[in-house]
């Protein structure tokens, strides 16, 4: 049903480790999300929207968004 993957440690820009800004936890679930726009949805072209990478904190559930 879900395509989320567990990530124990994540390096982002500048070789910094990803840490939840709410609870400082370092274990995350990974998923990709389409950044839907009204114009593309009206034309039934949702699939052509940009994707964002999400890291969901395994402790508190806070979602960290990163544009590809």
N, CA, C and O atoms as a printed pandas DataFrame, in Angstrom:
     atom_number atom_name residue_name chain_id  residue_number  x_coord  y_coord  z_coord
0              1         N          UNK        A               1    0.816   -1.200    0.000
1              2        CA          UNK        A               1    0.000    0.000    0.000
2              3         C          UNK        A               1    0.861    1.266    0.000
3              4         O          UNK        A               1    0.559    2.212   -0.727
4              5         N          UNK        A               2    1.903    1.296    0.786
5              6        CA          UNK        A               2    2.727    2.484    0.899
6              7         C          UNK        A               2    4.110    2.232    0.323
7              8         O          UNK        A               2    4.617    1.112    0.378
8              9         N          UNK        A               3    4.717    3.268   -0.227
9             10        CA          UNK        A               3    6.053    3.125   -0.774
10            11         C          UNK        A               3    7.090    3.839    0.081
11            12         O          UNK        A               3    8.153    4.199   -0.424
12            13         N          UNK        A               4    6.811    4.052    1.355
13            14        CA          UNK        A               4    7.757    4.746    2.206
14            15         C          UNK        A               4    8.896    3.816    2.606
15            16         O          UNK        A               4    8.714    2.607    2.749
16            17         N          UNK        A               5   10.078    4.410    2.782
17            18        CA          UNK        A               5   11.272    3.660    3.119
18            19         C          UNK        A               5   11.891    4.256    4.375
19            20         O          UNK        A               5   11.882    5.472    4.565
20            21         N          UNK        A               6   12.422    3.405    5.220
21            22        CA          UNK        A               6   13.070    3.888    6.438
22            23         C          UNK        A               6   14.481    4.370    6.126
23            24         O          UNK        A               6   15.234    3.703    5.416
24            25         N          UNK        A               7   14.829    5.525    6.659
25            26        CA          UNK        A               7   16.158    6.096    6.496
26            27         C          UNK        A               7   16.705    6.357    7.890
27            28         O          UNK        A               7   16.064    7.043    8.686
28            29         N          UNK        A               8   17.872    5.822    8.195
29            30        CA          UNK        A               8   18.430    6.003    9.530
30            31         C          UNK        A               8   19.253    7.272    9.655
31            32         O          UNK        A               8   19.295    7.886   10.721
32            33         N          UNK        A               9   19.903    7.666    8.575
33            34        CA          UNK        A               9   20.720    8.868    8.609
34            35         C          UNK        A               9   20.691    9.491    7.232
35            36         O          UNK        A               9   20.832    8.781    6.236
36            37         N          UNK        A              10   20.516   10.776    7.148
37            38        CA          UNK        A              10   20.400   11.442    5.857
38            39         C          UNK        A              10   21.355   12.623    5.801
39            40         O          UNK        A              10   21.391   13.451    6.711
40            41         N          UNK        A              11   22.124   12.690    4.728
41            42        CA          UNK        A              11   23.027   13.815    4.509
42            43         C          UNK        A              11   22.376   14.748    3.488
43            44         O          UNK        A              11   21.947   14.301    2.424
44            45         N          UNK        A              12   22.302   16.024    3.804
45            46        CA          UNK        A              12   21.743   17.012    2.880
46            47         C          UNK        A              12   22.847   17.991    2.502
47            48         O          UNK        A              12   24.003   17.782    2.867
48            49         N          UNK        A              13   22.518   19.040    1.788
49            50        CA          UNK        A              13   23.488   20.017    1.300
50            51         C          UNK        A              13   24.463   20.449    2.391
51            52         O          UNK        A              13   24.062   20.709    3.525
52            53         N          UNK        A              14   25.710   20.522    2.048
53            54        CA          UNK        A              14   26.724   20.964    2.992
54            55         C          UNK        A              14   27.178   19.866    3.937
55            56         O          UNK        A              14   27.781   20.155    4.971
56            57         N          UNK        A              15   26.898   18.601    3.600
57            58        CA          UNK        A              15   27.277   17.453    4.429
58            59         C          UNK        A              15   26.726   17.523    5.847
59            60         O          UNK        A              15   27.365   17.058    6.790
60            61         N          UNK        A              16   25.542   18.104    5.994
61            62        CA          UNK        A              16   24.894   18.172    7.303
62            63         C          UNK        A              16   23.924   17.014    7.439
63            64         O          UNK        A              16   23.238   16.659    6.480
64            65         N          UNK        A              17   23.862   16.422    8.624
65            66        CA          UNK        A              17   22.923   15.337    8.870
66            67         C          UNK        A              17   21.536   15.916    9.115
67            68         O          UNK        A              17   21.383   16.942    9.779
68            69         N          UNK        A              18   20.538   15.245    8.572
69            70        CA          UNK        A              18   19.166   15.678    8.783
70            71         C          UNK        A              18   18.735   15.292   10.191
71            72         O          UNK        A              18   18.894   14.149   10.621
72            73         N          UNK        A              19   18.187   16.271   10.893
73            74        CA          UNK        A              19   17.689   16.073   12.245
74            75         C          UNK        A              19   16.360   16.807   12.341
75            76         O          UNK        A              19   16.253   17.947   11.890
76            77         N          UNK        A              20   15.356   16.180   12.913
77            78        CA          UNK        A              20   14.039   16.794   13.007
78            79         C          UNK        A              20   14.117   18.125   13.751
79            80         O          UNK        A              20   14.705   18.208   14.830
80            81         N          UNK        A              21   13.525   19.158   13.173
81            82        CA          UNK        A              21   13.563   20.475   13.811
82            83         C          UNK        A              21   12.603   20.572   14.998
83            84         O          UNK        A              21   12.674   21.524   15.775
84            85         N          UNK        A              22   11.715   19.600   15.140
85            86        CA          UNK        A              22   10.769   19.611   16.254
86            87         C          UNK        A              22   11.315   18.846   17.458
87            88         O          UNK        A              22   11.303   19.349   18.582
88            89         N          UNK        A              23   11.806   17.590   17.204
89            90        CA          UNK        A              23   12.187   16.726   18.337
90            91         C          UNK        A              23   13.637   16.233   18.286
91            92         O          UNK        A              23   14.053   15.471   19.159
92            93         N          UNK        A              24   14.413   16.655   17.280
93            94        CA          UNK        A              24   15.821   16.282   17.115
94            95         C          UNK        A              24   16.056   14.801   16.831
95            96         O          UNK        A              24   17.180   14.317   16.961
96            97         N          UNK        A              25   15.012   14.083   16.447
97            98        CA          UNK        A              25   15.138   12.667   16.108
98            99         C          UNK        A              25   15.887   12.524   14.789
99           100         O          UNK        A              25   15.850   13.441   13.970
100          101         N          UNK        A              26   16.567   11.399   14.559
101          102        CA          UNK        A              26   17.351   11.231   13.332
102          103         C          UNK        A              26   16.903   10.056   12.470
103          104         O          UNK        A              26   17.600    9.692   11.522
104          105         N          UNK        A              27   15.750    9.455   12.779
105          106        CA          UNK        A              27   15.233    8.373   11.948
106          107         C          UNK        A              27   13.996    8.876   11.217
107          108         O          UNK        A              27   13.087    9.434   11.831
108          109         N          UNK        A              28   13.967    8.674    9.893
109          110        CA          UNK        A              28   12.916    9.235    9.059
110          111         C          UNK        A              28   12.335    8.193    8.128
111          112         O          UNK        A              28   12.970    7.182    7.830
112          113         N          UNK        A              29   11.112    8.452    7.668
113          114        CA          UNK        A              29   10.500    7.728    6.555
114          115         C          UNK        A              29   10.665    8.606    5.338
115          116         O          UNK        A              29   10.539    9.827    5.431
116          117         N          UNK        A              30   10.947    8.001    4.192
117          118        CA          UNK        A              30   11.177    8.718    2.951
118          119         C          UNK        A              30   10.002    8.506    2.006
119          120         O          UNK        A              30    9.453    7.407    1.917
120          121         N          UNK        A              31    9.622    9.565    1.304
121          122        CA          UNK        A              31    8.612    9.453    0.255
122          123         C          UNK        A              31    8.784   10.609   -0.714
123          124         O          UNK        A              31    9.427   11.607   -0.389
124          125         N          UNK        A              32    8.205   10.477   -1.914
125          126        CA          UNK        A              32    8.185   11.563   -2.881
126          127         C          UNK        A              32    6.748   12.033   -3.051
127          128         O          UNK        A              32    5.816   11.229   -3.015
128          129         N          UNK        A              33    6.574   13.332   -3.235
129          130        CA          UNK        A              33    5.256   13.927   -3.366
130          131         C          UNK        A              33    5.231   14.841   -4.579
131          132         O          UNK        A              33    6.173   15.600   -4.807
132          133         N          UNK        A              34    4.150   14.772   -5.364
133          134        CA          UNK        A              34    3.994   15.696   -6.486
134          135         C          UNK        A              34    3.550   17.053   -5.972
135          136         O          UNK        A              34    2.683   17.144   -5.103
136          137         N          UNK        A              35    4.146   18.107   -6.511
137          138        CA          UNK        A              35    3.799   19.473   -6.147
138          139         C          UNK        A              35    2.731   19.963   -7.136
139          140         O          UNK        A              35    3.042   20.676   -8.090
140          141         N          UNK        A              36    1.482   19.578   -6.901
141          142        CA          UNK        A              36    0.395   19.904   -7.827
142          143         C          UNK        A              36    0.150   21.404   -7.917
143          144         O          UNK        A              36    0.245   22.135   -6.930
144          145         N          UNK        A              37   -0.169   21.839   -9.133
145          146        CA          UNK        A              37   -0.533   23.227   -9.377
146          147         C          UNK        A              37   -1.919   23.259  -10.004
147          148         O          UNK        A              37   -2.338   22.296  -10.647
148          149         N          UNK        A              38   -2.618   24.348   -9.820
149          150        CA          UNK        A              38   -3.983   24.469  -10.333
150          151         C          UNK        A              38   -4.014   24.337  -11.854
151          152         O          UNK        A              38   -4.856   23.626  -12.402
152          153         N          UNK        A              39   -3.096   25.023  -12.534
153          154        CA          UNK        A              39   -3.084   24.999  -13.998
154          155         C          UNK        A              39   -2.884   23.600  -14.557
155          156         O          UNK        A              39   -3.586   23.191  -15.482
156          157         N          UNK        A              40   -1.936   22.870  -14.003
157          158        CA          UNK        A              40   -1.671   21.514  -14.489
158          159         C          UNK        A              40   -2.823   20.580  -14.138
159          160         O          UNK        A              40   -3.126   19.666  -14.904
160          161         N          UNK        A              41   -3.464   20.791  -13.003
161          162        CA          UNK        A              41   -4.605   19.949  -12.620
162          163         C          UNK        A              41   -5.787   20.183  -13.545
163          164         O          UNK        A              41   -6.480   19.233  -13.909
164          165         N          UNK        A              42   -6.033   21.441  -13.936
165          166        CA          UNK        A              42   -7.132   21.746  -14.847
166          167         C          UNK        A              42   -6.939   21.066  -16.204
167          168         O          UNK        A              42   -7.909   20.704  -16.870
168          169         N          UNK        A              43   -5.684   20.897  -16.599
169          170        CA          UNK        A              43   -5.371   20.268  -17.881
170          171         C          UNK        A              43   -5.137   18.764  -17.754
171          172         O          UNK        A              43   -4.716   18.116  -18.712
172          173         N          UNK        A              44   -5.409   18.207  -16.570
173          174        CA          UNK        A              44   -5.159   16.784  -16.284
174          175         C          UNK        A              44   -3.704   16.390  -16.541
175          176         O          UNK        A              44   -3.428   15.300  -17.043
176          177         N          UNK        A              45   -2.789   17.277  -16.196
177          178        CA          UNK        A              45   -1.359   17.019  -16.369
178          179         C          UNK        A              45   -0.635   16.970  -15.028
179          180         O          UNK        A              45    0.522   17.377  -14.929
180          181         N          UNK        A              46   -1.316   16.473  -13.996
181          182        CA          UNK        A              46   -0.712   16.405  -12.665
182          183         C          UNK        A              46    0.611   15.646  -12.673
183          184         O          UNK        A              46    1.532   15.991  -11.933
184          185         N          UNK        A              47    0.706   14.619  -13.504
185          186        CA          UNK        A              47    1.907   13.797  -13.570
186          187         C          UNK        A              47    3.143   14.602  -13.990
187          188         O          UNK        A              47    4.270   14.178  -13.732
188          189         N          UNK        A              48    2.944   15.754  -14.632
189          190        CA          UNK        A              48    4.062   16.555  -15.126
190          191         C          UNK        A              48    4.568   17.580  -14.108
191          192         O          UNK        A              48    5.529   18.297  -14.385
192          193         N          UNK        A              49    3.942   17.658  -12.951
193          194        CA          UNK        A              49    4.377   18.595  -11.918
194          195         C          UNK        A              49    5.722   18.175  -11.334
195          196         O          UNK        A              49    6.135   17.022  -11.457
196          197         N          UNK        A              50    6.395   19.129  -10.698
197          198        CA          UNK        A              50    7.661   18.838  -10.027
198          199         C          UNK        A              50    7.422   17.932   -8.826
199          200         O          UNK        A              50    6.334   17.914   -8.250
200          201         N          UNK        A              51    8.455   17.181   -8.461
201          202        CA          UNK        A              51    8.391   16.310   -7.291
202          203         C          UNK        A              51    9.176   16.924   -6.142
203          204         O          UNK        A              51   10.149   17.649   -6.350
204          205         N          UNK        A              52    8.735   16.622   -4.931
205          206        CA          UNK        A              52    9.473   17.004   -3.732
206          207         C          UNK        A              52    9.798   15.726   -2.973
207          208         O          UNK        A              52    9.033   14.762   -2.988
208          209         N          UNK        A              53   10.943   15.741   -2.315
209          210        CA          UNK        A              53   11.327   14.622   -1.464
210          211         C          UNK        A              53   10.925   14.960   -0.041
211          212         O          UNK        A              53   11.223   16.049    0.448
212          213         N          UNK        A              54   10.251   14.037    0.626
213          214        CA          UNK        A              54    9.812   14.237    2.003
214          215         C          UNK        A              54   10.530   13.267    2.919
215          216         O          UNK        A              54   10.686   12.089    2.597
216          217         N          UNK        A              55   10.965   13.770    4.058
217          218        CA          UNK        A              55   11.484   12.918    5.125
218          219         C          UNK        A              55   10.578   13.135    6.320
219          220         O          UNK        A              55   10.524   14.229    6.883
220          221         N          UNK        A              56    9.864   12.078    6.705
221          222        CA          UNK        A              56    8.891   12.154    7.787
222          223         C          UNK        A              56    9.549   11.606    9.042
223          224         O          UNK        A              56   10.019   10.468    9.058
224          225         N          UNK        A              57    9.581   12.415   10.093
225          226        CA          UNK        A              57   10.216   12.017   11.347
226          227         C          UNK        A              57    9.543   10.762   11.904
227          228         O          UNK        A              57    8.319   10.705   12.019
228          229         N          UNK        A              58   10.343    9.769   12.244
229          230        CA          UNK        A              58    9.837    8.527   12.794
230          231         C          UNK        A              58    9.352    8.661   14.226
231          232         O          UNK        A              58    8.713    7.749   14.749
232          233         N          UNK        A              59    9.647    9.787   14.868
233          234        CA          UNK        A              59    9.231    9.997   16.251
234          235         C          UNK        A              59    7.962   10.847   16.343
235          236         O          UNK        A              59    6.965   10.417   16.923
236          237         N          UNK        A              60    8.002   12.057   15.768
237          238        CA          UNK        A              60    6.864   12.978   15.936
238          239         C          UNK        A              60    6.011   13.128   14.674
239          240         O          UNK        A              60    4.903   13.660   14.748
240          241         N          UNK        A              61    6.507   12.668   13.510
241          242        CA          UNK        A              61    5.725   12.732   12.282
242          243         C          UNK        A              61    5.867   14.021   11.499
243          244         O          UNK        A              61    5.206   14.188   10.474
244          245         N          UNK        A              62    6.714   14.942   11.952
245          246        CA          UNK        A              62    6.924   16.190   11.222
246          247         C          UNK        A              62    7.491   15.878    9.837
247          248         O          UNK        A              62    8.372   15.029    9.706
248          249         N          UNK        A              63    6.988   16.564    8.799
249          250        CA          UNK        A              63    7.422   16.311    7.427
250          251         C          UNK        A              63    8.384   17.395    6.978
251          252         O          UNK        A              63    8.047   18.578    6.983
252          253         N          UNK        A              64    9.584   16.986    6.589
253          254        CA          UNK        A              64   10.608   17.889    6.043
254          255         C          UNK        A              64   10.528   17.768    4.537
255          256         O          UNK        A              64   10.632   16.664    4.002
256          257         N          UNK        A              65   10.343   18.897    3.831
257          258        CA          UNK        A              65   10.179   18.920    2.369
258          259         C          UNK        A              65   11.451   19.453    1.716
259          260         O          UNK        A              65   12.039   20.432    2.175
260          261         N          UNK        A              66   11.870   18.784    0.624
261          262        CA          UNK        A              66   13.007   19.234   -0.158
262          263         C          UNK        A              66   12.634   19.146   -1.630
263          264         O          UNK        A              66   12.183   18.099   -2.095
264          265         N          UNK        A              67   12.820   20.240   -2.370
265          266        CA          UNK        A              67   12.583   20.215   -3.816
266          267         C          UNK        A              67   13.769   19.560   -4.489
267          268         O          UNK        A              67   14.916   19.765   -4.094
268          269         N          UNK        A              68   13.482   18.767   -5.512
269          270        CA          UNK        A              68   14.557   18.091   -6.243
270          271         C          UNK        A              68   15.276   19.060   -7.144
271          272         O          UNK        A              68   16.214   18.674   -7.842
